Amino acid sequence: MDFLENLVSAHAFYAVSVFNSLVQGFRYRHSLPPNTSITRTMSYERYHEALQCILRLIPTGSNSLFVSLVRYMPHKRFNSADQAAYVKNLLTISEYVSVLRKQILGLIIDQMVQIDAQIQIELDEMEEDVEFDVYNLNFDEDYDSEGSESDDEENMSDSDSIDSENSDDSKADHNDSIQEIKYMVRKLDAMMNLTFQYFAKCAYSASQDVQNEIFHALVDIFDRAVLKTLKSRYTQFLLFYFCSLNVNLYSDYFLEHLIQHITDPLKPNVTRVAASAYISSYVARAKFLEPNTIQRVVLTLSNWCDAYVDQYESQVQGLDCKKHDVFYAVVQAIMYIFCFRWRDLVIDNNELVIEEDVEISEEHRHLTHPEAGFGNGTSHTWCAGLRNLPRLVMSRFNPLKLCASSVVRQFAKLARSTHFMYIYSILEKNRDVFVPGLESANILQTVQTFFPFDPYRLEGSRTFVDNIYFEWIADDEDDSGEEDSDEEDSDDEDEEDEDVTSGMMAMSISPSPTHYLH
């Protein structure tokens, strides 16, 4: 360390070479010298100490340091230990080189998005066949994923030799795919776990200014690298978790940010449609959101849709999924939120709190009369944000035809059981409606089955998400007494139960919190 300090003090030209050498030391070292008492953790601490000494002498060296950090970032195909060790050290650097905090977070998340996007096989379909490994994040232990891969391949070879006559290429390809997804999941899980730990540490010990800086950096990275990806399944949970650390500040800001994306006509449609998917999935899954926040979001979205219908409905000659894709995405978002959080969208007429800019007439307060759906003797009604939904659903745009069928069917099921509205007659008529280009590739078609905050299945890091997340639990009681009320709906119900489960990732409303109706 003394030599390095003297070197860069006498000749600053060597600073880049010194940074390169130190940064290489942050990578995972697969073999240590025999009979050494130095662990990997101890060596990492020494590299960090040396780096801090150099930066004290050359405060302007942070730019050169970041170039080195990017240069030696492990390729996404490197194993879990390589990825995790480097991420761990990058996050440590961000603690004492605050000027690089945003860039380092961007570098890590970009890497995770690439790995996340490579996970092509849905984990829910593989859970019965594959048991995923979790990297224990102990860098002092030897780890050789190539060795474990070889062992697995050897076991597969032994099995194939026994049943060689019955084996075929498709089975081998399937095994290779399982192994590949297994390694990718292990890497992503380890990187997510380390980043969650870093956020939790910041929430406990960092100043409010540092937390605000991290949050706004996450929002910027989300806009740049995550929002329009539509293939990322887990990386967005970093922002989901950070919002839970300060609900009144961060979560509200994130919701307003998404609403700005949706309502800004200058934004590309792919951004607006993707933002609609994110806000619906976020509101549906975030357990830490209060009912008044959920109601406010629904009110904002429904008001925008209502204004859209006022402006464009007279021009509608036929259904066009491309021209009005943002409108359909927002209506789908409202229905999706209703499916998960309908209990939060109910208000007590006797304890109604009206915001300054919201007026609810006496006629509307008792318009829907959902008492029969919530129990006898209650005096509840739907929030103001739902007052426009029947008009939107029955408008010329016919969103029930163009929105995702799984969402529409679940909405129809709950809307009937809660006495909100009855739409099965519209669904029946829509069977004969033909929409040109509906089956072709378009933005709306792409995002219809994209629910960004679907269940989190990374075993090592899911502990950070489980307590703040609504799981979907199958509940068949809502319509148990309704099935035989309308004969024309019986076929729909049988088909609906199967499609809703598969189409919406087996979602359900979580057990009711204390503020829910009983």
VENZIWO-V362712 format. One record per backbone hydrogen bond with DSSP energy under -1.0 kcal/mol. CO is the residue of the C=O (numbers start at 1). NH is the residue of the N-H. If there is no record, write none. Layout:
co=(CO:CO)
nh=(NH:NH)
//
This chain:
co=(1:2:3:4:5:6:7:11:12:14:15:16:17:18:19:20:23:24:33:39:40:41:42:43:44:45:46:47:48:49:50:51:52:53:54:58:61:62:63:64:65:66:67:68:70:75:79:80:81:82:83:84:85:86:87:88:89:90:93:97:98:100:101:102:103:104:105:106:107:108:109:110:111:112:113:116:118:123:126:126:138:144:145:146:147:148:149:150:151:152:153:154:155:156:157:158:159:163:163:168:169:170:171:172:173:174:175:176:177:178:179:180:181:182:183:184:185:186:187:188:189:190:191:192:193:194:195:196:197:198:199:200:201:202:207:208:209:210:211:212:213:214:215:216:217:218:219:220:221:222:222:226:234:235:236:237:238:239:242:246:246:247:249:250:251:252:253:254:255:256:257:258:259:260:264:268:269:270:271:272:273:274:275:276:277:278:279:280:281:282:285:286:290:291:292:293:294:295:296:297:298:299:300:301:302:303:304:305:306:307:308:309:312:313:320:324:325:326:327:328:329:330:331:332:333:334:335:336:337:338:341:345:347:355:361:362:364:370:370:371:375:379:381:383:384:388:389:390:392:395:398:399:404:405:406:407:408:409:410:411:412:413:414:415:415:416:423:424:425:426:429:430:435:442:443:444:447:451:458:461:462:462:465:466:468:477:479:482:486:487:489:490:491:492:493:494:495:496:497:498:499:500:501:513)
nh=(5:6:7:8:9:10:11:14:15:18:19:20:21:22:23:24:26:27:36:43:44:45:46:47:48:49:50:51:52:53:54:55:56:57:58:61:65:66:67:68:69:70:71:72:73:78:83:84:85:86:87:88:89:90:91:92:93:94:97:100:101:104:105:106:107:108:109:110:111:112:113:114:115:116:117:119:120:127:129:130:141:148:149:150:151:152:153:154:155:156:157:158:159:160:161:162:163:166:167:172:173:174:175:176:177:178:179:180:181:182:183:184:185:186:187:188:189:190:191:192:193:194:195:196:197:198:199:200:201:202:203:204:205:206:211:212:213:214:215:216:217:218:219:220:221:222:223:224:225:226:227:229:237:238:240:241:242:243:245:250:251:252:253:254:255:256:257:258:259:260:261:262:263:264:267:272:273:274:275:276:277:278:279:280:281:282:283:284:285:286:470:289:294:295:296:297:298:299:300:301:302:303:304:305:306:307:308:309:310:311:312:313:315:316:324:328:329:330:331:332:333:334:335:336:337:338:339:340:341:342:344:383:381:358:365:366:367:373:374:375:378:349:347:386:387:392:393:394:395:398:401:403:408:409:410:411:412:413:414:415:416:417:418:420:421:419:427:428:429:430:432:433:438:446:447:448:450:454:462:464:465:466:468:469:287:480:482:485:489:490:493:494:495:496:497:498:499:500:501:502:503:504:506:516)
//
